Amino acid sequence: MQICRSTQDMRACTRDWRAAGARVALVPTMGALHDGHLALVARARDWVEAEGGGRVVTSIFVNPTQFGPNEDLDKYPRDEAGDLALLRRAGCDGVFLPTVPDIYRPGAQTHVEVAGLGRMLIGRLRPGHFRGVATVVTKLFNIVGPDAAAFGEKDYQQLTLIRQMVADLDVPVQILPVPTVREADGLAMSSRNARLAPADRAAAPVLNRALDHAQAMVAQGQPLSQVRRQIRDILRLESQAEVQSVDIRDARTLTRIAAPSGSVVILLAVRFGDVLLIDQRVAHP
């Protein structure tokens, strides 16, 4: 597994691979890896093999521009040695480990923003978050030059935004969606789960229970207003849960809907202590 700690090294590495005829798939992460991330690596590996052979690169970069001034940048878990060991066992071919100055050079003035998608839902709760996401993903695409990139469905708004950005800017990267990976009790895997206090960790699977119930209600044709009320009622049963938002949107565009005409996505943002967790479920009427 090749480890690249600079933009120049990463570009040279993928240039050599492509010169040898290999396709390249990228898995962007912020580290503190778990089985959810490894599912992204496996999806990327499946894609390059289906394309006739290639290499998988995982980037590890805690991106400061997607954190607000009062958010958890300093507390975000970091475990480079553990991450590299997991990636070696997963058969990853390369790891990109840039520094902040390498990604954001002094005096940089350019940002990438998906205006509509980036300012709704989580973008409303975390102003500027998705501008930071879109900017760093664009930079990673420009540095690594992948043919495809894997993103998890757990961060559904992020996945939708990246798809929009790639289409709008004619970026030649195929986006590979990967289903949410869950713990045995249903909690969606997240690097932030490690920061949950024991009582909060015990309460957090209520997100999955609420989504299960809501998915069944949508399948039965229940009014979306009633589905939202039921979700909030279930979440209120957990005293540790502080509901930030409950939304049901069109699954493709994330636009508001009064009634489903096709697939919908149920999006939850709930705070447990000082940790904000998100989860989602696509449902079909």
C-alpha positions in Angstrom: 0.0 0.0 0.0 1.5 3.3 -1.1 1.2 6.2 1.3 1.3 9.7 -0.2 1.6 12.7 2.1 1.8 15.5 -0.5 -0.2 16.6 -3.5 2.8 16.0 -5.7 3.4 12.5 -4.5 -0.3 11.6 -4.9 -0.5 13.0 -8.4 2.7 11.1 -9.4 1.3 7.9 -8.0 -2.0 8.0 -9.8 -0.3 9.2 -13.0 1.9 6.1 -13.0 -1.1 3.9 -12.4 -3.1 5.4 -15.2 -0.1 5.2 -17.6 -0.1 1.4 -16.9 -3.8 1.3 -17.9 -5.3 1.2 -14.4 -8.6 2.8 -13.5 -8.6 4.7 -10.2 -11.4 4.8 -7.6 -11.3 7.2 -4.6 -12.8 6.8 -1.2 -12.7 10.3 0.6 -12.8 10.0 4.4 -11.9 12.0 7.5 -10.3 9.0 9.1 -11.3 7.2 12.4 -12.3 4.4 10.1 -14.9 1.7 10.8 -16.7 -1.0 8.9 -18.8 1.7 7.1 -15.7 3.1 5.5 -14.5 -0.4 4.6 -17.7 -0.9 2.8 -16.8 2.1 0.7 -13.4 0.6 0.0 -15.0 -2.7 -1.0 -17.4 -0.9 -3.4 -14.6 0.9 -5.0 -12.6 -2.3 -5.4 -15.6 -4.0 -7.0 -15.9 -1.1 -9.4 -12.3 -1.1 -10.6 -12.4 -4.9 -11.0 -15.6 -4.7 -13.0 -13.8 -2.1 -15.2 -11.0 -4.4 -16.0 -8.6 -3.7 -13.2 -7.4 -0.7 -11.3 -6.4 0.8 -8.0 -8.3 2.1 -4.9 -7.1 5.2 -3.1 -8.5 6.3 0.3 -7.9 9.9 1.4 -7.7 10.7 5.1 -8.1 14.4 5.8 -10.0 16.1 8.6 -11.3 19.0 6.6 -11.4 22.2 8.7 -13.6 24.2 6.3 -16.6 22.0 6.9 -16.6 22.7 10.7 -18.3 25.7 12.2 -16.6 27.9 14.9 -18.4 26.1 17.7 -18.2 22.6 16.3 -16.1 19.6 17.1 -13.0 20.0 14.9 -10.5 19.6 17.8 -12.5 16.7 19.2 -12.9 14.8 16.0 -11.3 11.4 16.5 -8.0 10.7 14.8 -6.2 7.4 14.6 -3.7 7.3 11.7 -2.0 4.1 12.7 -5.2 2.2 13.2 -6.6 3.6 10.0 -3.6 2.4 8.0 -3.8 -1.0 9.5 -7.4 -1.4 8.5 -6.8 -0.2 5.0 -3.9 -2.6 4.5 -6.2 -5.5 5.6 -8.9 -4.2 3.2 -6.5 -4.3 0.3 -6.4 -0.6 -0.4 -3.7 0.3 -2.9 -2.9 3.9 -1.9 -3.6 6.4 0.9 -3.5 10.1 0.6 -2.7 11.9 3.9 -2.3 15.6 3.1 -1.8 18.4 5.6 -4.1 21.4 5.9 -1.5 23.7 4.3 -1.1 21.3 1.4 -4.9 21.4 0.7 -5.5 25.1 1.6 -2.5 27.2 0.6 -2.1 30.6 2.2 -4.1 33.3 0.3 -6.5 30.9 -1.4 -9.7 32.7 -2.4 -11.7 30.1 -4.3 -14.6 28.0 -2.9 -17.1 25.6 -4.5 -20.7 25.9 -3.4 -23.8 24.1 -4.5 -26.2 26.9 -3.5 -29.6 25.3 -3.1 -28.7 21.8 -1.8 -25.9 23.2 0.4 -28.1 25.6 2.3 -31.1 23.4 3.2 -31.5 20.7 5.9 -28.1 20.1 7.5 -26.8 23.1 5.6 -29.3 25.2 7.5 -28.2 23.7 10.8 -24.5 24.0 9.9 -24.0 27.1 7.7 -21.0 26.8 5.4 -20.6 23.1 6.1 -21.4 22.0 2.5 -19.3 24.7 1.0 -16.4 23.1 2.8 -17.4 19.7 1.7 -17.8 20.7 -2.0 -14.5 22.5 -2.0 -12.5 19.8 -0.5 -14.1 17.0 -2.7 -13.4 19.1 -5.8 -9.8 19.5 -4.7 -9.4 15.8 -4.0 -10.9 15.0 -7.4 -8.4 17.4 -9.0 -5.4 15.9 -7.1 -6.2 12.2 -7.3 -7.9 12.3 -10.7 -10.2 9.3 -10.0 -12.5 7.7 -12.5 -15.0 6.9 -9.7 -15.6 7.8 -6.1 -17.6 6.1 -3.4 -19.8 8.0 -0.9 -22.1 6.6 1.8 -25.9 6.9 1.7 -25.8 7.7 5.5 -24.7 11.2 4.6 -27.6 11.4 2.1 -27.6 15.1 1.6 -23.8 15.1 1.0 -24.2 12.3 -1.6 -27.0 14.2 -3.4 -24.9 17.4 -3.3 -21.8 15.7 -4.7 -23.9 14.2 -7.5 -25.3 17.6 -8.4 -21.8 19.2 -8.3 -20.3 16.6 -10.6 -23.2 17.1 -13.1 -23.1 20.9 -12.9 -19.3 21.1 -13.4 -19.0 18.3 -15.9 -16.5 16.5 -13.6 -15.6 13.1 -15.2 -16.1 11.1 -12.0 -18.7 8.4 -11.6 -20.3 8.6 -8.1 -20.8 5.2 -6.4 -23.4 5.2 -3.6 -23.0 2.7 -0.8 -25.8 1.7 1.6 -25.6 2.6 5.3 -23.7 0.1 7.5 -25.2 -0.4 11.0 -24.2 -1.7 14.3 -25.9 -4.8 15.7 -28.5 -2.6 17.5 -29.2 -0.6 14.4 -27.2 2.6 15.0 -25.6 3.8 11.8 -21.9 3.6 12.0 -20.2 6.9 12.4 -16.8 8.1 13.6 -18.7 10.4 16.0 -20.3 7.4 17.8 -17.0 7.0 19.7 -17.7 10.4 21.4 -21.1 9.4 22.7 -21.5 9.1 26.5 -22.7 5.6 27.6 -26.3 6.9 28.2 -26.3 8.6 24.9 -24.9 5.5 23.1 -27.7 3.4 24.7 -30.3 5.9 23.5 -29.0 6.5 20.0 -30.6 3.4 18.3 -33.9 5.2 18.6 -33.0 6.8 15.3 -33.2 3.4 13.5 -36.4 2.5 15.3 -38.0 5.7 14.2 -36.9 5.2 10.6 -38.1 1.6 10.6 -41.6 2.8 11.7 -41.6 5.7 9.3 -40.6 3.5 6.4 -43.5 1.2 7.1 -45.9 4.1 7.4 -44.9 5.5 4.0 -45.2 2.0 2.4 -48.8 1.9 3.8 -49.6 5.2 2.2 -49.9 7.2 5.4 -49.9 11.0 5.1 -46.4 12.5 5.4 -47.6 14.9 8.1 -48.6 12.0 10.2 -45.4 10.2 9.5 -43.4 13.2 10.8 -45.5 13.3 14.0 -44.9 9.7 14.6 -41.2 10.0 14.2 -41.1 12.9 16.7 -43.2 10.9 19.1 -40.8 8.0 19.0 -37.7 10.2 19.4 -39.3 12.0 22.4 -39.4 8.6 24.2 -35.7 8.9 24.6 -34.9 11.7 27.1 -31.3 11.8 25.8 -32.4 12.8 22.3 -32.6 16.4 21.3 -34.3 16.6 17.9 -32.8 19.1 15.5 -34.8 18.3 12.4 -37.1 15.7 10.9 -37.6 16.0 7.2 -39.2 13.9 4.4 -38.1 15.0 0.9 -38.1 13.8 -2.7 -35.4 11.1 -2.7 -33.8 12.5 -5.9 -33.8 16.2 -5.5 -34.4 16.7 -1.7 -37.2 19.2 -2.6 -40.2 19.6 -0.2 -43.2 17.4 -1.0 -46.8 17.4 0.3 -47.3 13.8 -0.8 -45.0 11.3 -2.5 -45.1 10.8 -6.2 -42.2 8.4 -6.0 -39.4 7.5 -3.6 -38.9 9.7 -0.6 -36.0 10.0 1.8 -36.6 10.4 5.6 -33.8 12.5 7.1 -33.1 12.9 10.8 -30.7 15.1 12.7 -30.7 14.5 16.5 -28.2 15.7 19.1 -27.1 13.4 21.9 -25.2 15.4 24.4 -22.8 17.5 22.3 -22.7 15.0 19.4 -25.0 15.6 16.4 -26.0 12.3 14.7 -27.7 12.0 11.3 -29.5 9.1 9.8 -31.8 8.5 6.8 -34.0 6.0 5.1 -35.3 5.8 1.5 -39.0 4.8 1.5 -41.4 3.8 -1.3 -45.1 4.4 -1.2 
